[in-house]
Amino acid sequence: MVDFQCKPHYGYEDLLRIMELLRAPGGCPWDREQTHESLRRNFLEESCEAVEAIDRGDRVGLCEELGDVLLQVVFQAQLEKEQGGFTMDDVADGICKKLIYRHPHVFGTVEVKDTAEELDRWEVLKRREKGQKSAADAVDAVARTLPALWRAEKMQSKAAKAGFDWPDGGDVMDKLDEEAGELRQAAEDTARSVDAPHGVKEEVGDVLFIAAKIAQRYGVDPEEALHASCDKFARRFRFVEEQASAELESLSPEEKLAFWKQAKQMES
């Protein structure tokens, strides 16, 4: 039995102590085996579950999921502390200093007139803080671990702020048509492999990239938009399956299309 006092309500310091005990000799074998790398997926999954609670408007669930996210932060910091690296205090110190530095209009004498100016100043300070000397450095710094659509949107947002953008919305729509045409050509070229230069894989990526640009231009979250389309497809597919009098494989293309159109009409 470890030296720990149970109580009706715990706080932040208790969480740090529990994490230490789980990792200590005589603690939990699973917790003692973990590394930064082994916890990577857990971190992502817990963050996604917290976001899902936000989307559901589930405040009780959000409280629990934020606790799971906090555990991942504390866990990573504990691993570093044991190896003589940084501690949880260092993590807190770092983010406090970053917030103070990036909010000179709150903690300093700088004045900003609106949110837009504040965000522009934030980007300037962020680039200076990270030693980014050019717009290309800022684009390169966008994390590869982001969902690809978010990464594409964020990269193009940084490029647009540097003046690298289409003059109007019509031009970017024309670019989408161009990329879609190249994808069609790649798909029809049976002599070219999917992974070849200008093959289907590359052209699909180009279509998605320009679609993310359109989302960025109109202030649409591309991940949210795609999730909405996935939900819409799931609803319509369920309707088609429920309306069919036989297995979907046995229906003609015309029958399946007719049911699909019914599903669309019901939604509209």
PyMOL commands that set and color helices and strands:
alter all, ss='L'
color gray80, all
select helices_A, chain A and resi 12-23+29-33+40-56+59-82+88-102+104-107+115-129+135-140+148-161+169-188+200-217+222-243+248-250+253-267
alter helices_A, ss='H'
color red, helices_A
deselect
rebuild
show_as cartoon
